[in-house]
Amino acid sequence: MSTVIEQTVQARLVAAAPRMPTIPATLHYDRRDPFAVRMTFPAPATLEGVEVCWTFARDLLAAGLREPEGHGDVRVRPYGYDRTVLEFHAPEGTAVVHVRNGEIRRFLEATGELVPVGLEHLQLDLDHGLAELMRDAR
């Protein structure tokens, strides 16, 4: 069984211009980091011209489908009937994208099949992590 799920989604970048271009973004989940998801934007879609990856909680993405969530660098909220807004805040500015709810739900369902919500802790190798910390403390 695979330990990673990747799904390309079409994100609409909200910009000052009236036209909202669609950009491909990739949602990524790895059961070795069971509480997190990553969303990666390709280089042509960023101001810096380099690929940009944001990591945030899977729970944040799920909760943001229903109601506004997040107070930090990543915020998620419903938008209209079939879209979700993801805001990414950085010192350089804020990126706002819209993604169809169906794409996010499909991704979350796949992650839930890989690691059920509430059982993420079973994927963590706490003994190994503690051993690594103790080794570095010597």
C-alpha positions as CSV (number, residue, x, y, z in Angstrom):
1,M,0.0,0.0,0.0
2,S,1.3,3.5,-0.9
3,T,2.3,5.8,1.9
4,V,1.8,9.0,-0.1
5,I,-1.2,10.6,-1.8
6,E,-0.8,13.3,-4.4
7,Q,-3.6,15.0,-6.2
8,T,-3.5,17.9,-8.6
9,V,-6.2,20.5,-8.2
10,Q,-7.2,23.5,-10.2
11,A,-6.7,26.6,-8.1
12,R,-8.0,29.9,-9.1
13,L,-5.6,32.6,-8.1
14,V,-7.4,35.7,-6.9
15,A,-5.6,38.7,-8.4
16,A,-6.3,42.4,-8.9
17,A,-7.1,41.8,-12.5
18,P,-10.7,40.8,-13.3
19,R,-9.7,37.5,-14.8
20,M,-8.8,34.8,-12.3
21,P,-6.3,32.5,-13.9
22,T,-6.5,28.8,-13.1
23,I,-3.2,27.2,-12.0
24,P,-2.4,23.6,-11.2
25,A,-1.5,23.0,-7.6
26,T,-0.7,19.7,-5.9
27,L,-2.1,18.5,-2.6
28,H,0.3,16.0,-0.9
29,Y,-0.2,13.8,2.1
30,D,2.3,11.4,3.6
31,R,1.4,9.0,6.3
32,R,4.8,9.4,7.9
33,D,3.7,13.0,8.7
34,P,0.0,12.1,9.4
35,F,-1.2,15.4,10.8
36,A,0.0,17.5,7.8
37,V,-0.9,18.2,4.2
38,R,1.2,20.2,1.7
39,M,0.0,22.3,-1.1
40,T,2.6,23.1,-3.8
41,F,2.4,25.8,-6.5
42,P,4.5,25.5,-9.6
43,A,7.2,28.1,-10.3
44,P,5.3,29.9,-13.1
45,A,2.4,30.6,-10.6
46,T,4.6,32.4,-8.1
47,L,6.0,35.9,-7.9
48,E,9.5,34.6,-7.2
49,G,9.4,32.2,-10.2
50,V,10.2,29.2,-7.9
51,E,8.1,26.3,-6.7
52,V,6.4,27.2,-3.4
53,C,5.1,24.6,-0.9
54,W,2.9,25.3,2.1
55,T,2.5,22.8,4.9
56,F,-0.5,22.9,7.2
57,A,-2.8,20.7,9.3
58,R,-5.1,18.2,7.6
59,D,-7.7,19.2,10.2
60,L,-7.5,22.8,9.1
61,L,-8.3,21.9,5.5
62,A,-11.2,19.7,6.5
63,A,-12.7,22.2,9.0
64,G,-12.3,25.1,6.5
65,L,-14.8,23.4,4.1
66,R,-17.5,24.1,6.7
67,E,-16.5,27.4,8.4
68,P,-13.6,29.9,8.5
69,E,-10.6,28.3,10.2
70,G,-7.0,29.4,10.9
71,H,-5.4,32.4,12.5
72,G,-1.8,32.1,11.3
73,D,-0.1,31.8,7.9
74,V,-2.7,29.6,6.4
75,R,-6.5,30.3,6.6
76,V,-9.3,28.3,5.0
77,R,-12.9,29.2,4.6
78,P,-16.0,28.2,2.5
79,Y,-16.8,30.4,-0.5
80,G,-20.2,30.2,-2.1
81,Y,-21.8,26.8,-2.9
82,D,-18.9,24.9,-4.3
83,R,-15.6,26.5,-3.5
84,T,-13.1,26.9,-0.7
85,V,-10.7,29.8,-0.2
86,L,-7.2,29.2,1.0
87,E,-5.2,32.2,2.1
88,F,-1.4,31.9,2.4
89,H,0.2,34.8,4.4
90,A,3.9,35.5,4.1
91,P,6.0,38.6,4.7
92,E,6.1,39.2,0.9
93,G,2.3,39.3,0.7
94,T,-0.8,37.2,0.7
95,A,-1.9,34.6,-1.9
96,V,-5.6,33.8,-2.1
97,V,-6.8,30.8,-4.1
98,H,-10.2,29.2,-4.7
99,V,-10.4,25.4,-5.1
100,R,-13.5,23.4,-5.8
101,N,-14.9,21.6,-2.7
102,G,-15.2,18.3,-4.6
103,E,-11.5,18.3,-5.3
104,I,-10.7,18.9,-1.6
105,R,-13.2,16.4,-0.4
106,R,-11.8,13.7,-2.8
107,F,-8.3,14.4,-1.5
108,L,-9.4,14.3,2.2
109,E,-11.3,11.0,1.6
110,A,-8.2,9.4,0.1
111,T,-6.1,10.6,3.1
112,G,-8.7,9.2,5.5
113,E,-8.5,5.8,3.8
114,L,-4.8,5.9,4.2
115,V,-4.8,7.2,7.8
116,P,-8.2,7.5,9.4
117,V,-8.9,10.8,11.2
118,G,-8.3,10.3,14.9
119,L,-5.7,7.5,14.4
120,E,-2.9,9.7,13.2
121,H,-0.9,9.0,16.4
122,L,-0.6,5.4,15.4
123,Q,1.6,6.3,12.5
124,L,4.1,8.1,14.7
125,D,7.2,6.2,15.7
126,L,7.6,8.0,19.1
127,D,10.3,5.6,20.3
128,H,12.5,6.3,17.4
129,G,11.9,10.1,17.6
130,L,12.7,10.1,21.4
131,A,15.8,8.0,20.7
132,E,16.9,10.6,18.1
133,L,16.4,13.4,20.5
134,M,18.3,11.7,23.3
135,R,21.2,10.8,20.9
136,D,21.5,14.5,20.0
137,A,21.4,15.5,23.6
138,R,24.7,13.7,24.5
